[in-house]
Amino acid sequence: QKEVEQDPGPLSVPEGAIVSLNCTYSNSAFQYFMWYRQYSRKGPELLMYTYSSGNKEDGRFTAQVDKSSKYISLFIRDSQPSDSATYLCAMSSPTGANSKLTFGKGITLSVRP
Amino acid sequence: DTAVSQTPKYLVTQMGNDKSIKCEQNLGHDTMYWYKQDSKKFLKIMFSYNNKELIINETVPNRFSPKSPDKAHLNLHINSLELGDSAVYFCASSRQTGEGIQYFGAGTRLSVL
């Protein structure tokens, strides 16, 4: 079993739809959970950052972490064509000498006008 | 002013050649990373350096040798290039080791023919 599993894609939705992106993980030491967005031919950029369980909202984006189920989600409300990108979940254990980000495989989202 | 810049953006070369990729960050961060992203968008850490010191070497072949002349620069030299080295290589930086908030460069697209 991979440490981080992300729903396979690609995903295509009409403009205005609510999008749900999900990842599961196996390492219970993970405490920090991130979503990165990567536009075509660009580097990943941090979209959402959460610590431990709970929800975090930023505009149209909501990140949810359920540590008991080892499950994280990213919700996008009122999706826009500009949201078309690859979304990568990432996780890490508490910072330390050997701490590193472990990424999911990424899912490519296309929002149709 | 680009926070994390890497050169070149594109690299096309023959099998067996040696090539280098350069990375610079102007964020004042202590930690820098090299990641490899394969054709399926899977992003995996290769190396991390903290203040010029190697912290993580993720079972990367010896043909890959990172060098950090100072904490703002991290270069990657690849000897005897193989077809399987074709990928996008990303440089990233963070304030401290393993931190989830990382800033990525735009990537170097390496094609080995």
Interface residues (C-beta under 8 A of the other chain):
Chain A: Y32 F33 M34 Q38 R41 K42 G43 P44 E45 L46 Y49 T86 L88 A90 S92 S93 T95 G96 A97 N98 S99 K100 L101 F103 K105 G106 T108
Chain B: V4 K40 K41 F42 L43 K44 I45 S48 I55 I56 E58 F90 A92 Q96 T97 G98 E99 G100 I101 Q102 Y103 F104 G105 A106 G107
